[in-house]
């Protein structure tokens, strides 16, 4: 898609572990983002701390870090009992397939861990056999106060803790928590694994 848009020369795509990755030009970036609940995928408090430390390590002095997570309501958590829920049915604009997504989740209230199972089914437009695949992930939810602590522990200075993408204030009914933090001019880059050890 980037090549088709003529943007490939401006992009560098890298697959790496977000808890330990250190690019050669770490410390030179003006913006680093963990968006759309990516932090949950770290799966544990220590790994989440290491992921935020990775963001901090790649920022230049004055650079911004943004972390965005979902805040489930009591009703949301009540549905995390293993029941199947239809999330969407939509047509893939590239293949023409009709894609169905069904999810089921089980939450451990004491730990904030969620076992999420996602079932996808893609039906071809010509009526041929459907394809089905299943993903299972273990997620760890994060409270707003814990998100703020992760950012501070990584040596970042909190600028705002917002409750929506317009960066409005966090409220009791906010569906998201969005942290914007800045790397100070005197901060040292966290070493790989340092945040993980400190969080234990």
Protein Blocks (a to p, Z undefined) as FASTA:
>chain_A
ZZmnopmmmpccddddfklgccfkgoiafbdcdeehllmmnopaklmmmmmmmmmmmpce
hiacddddddddfklmmmmnopacdfbdcddfknopacdddddddddfknopacdddddd
dddfkopacdddddddddddddfklmmmmmmmnopacfbdcfbfnopacdfklcbdcddd
dddfkbccddehklmmmmZZ
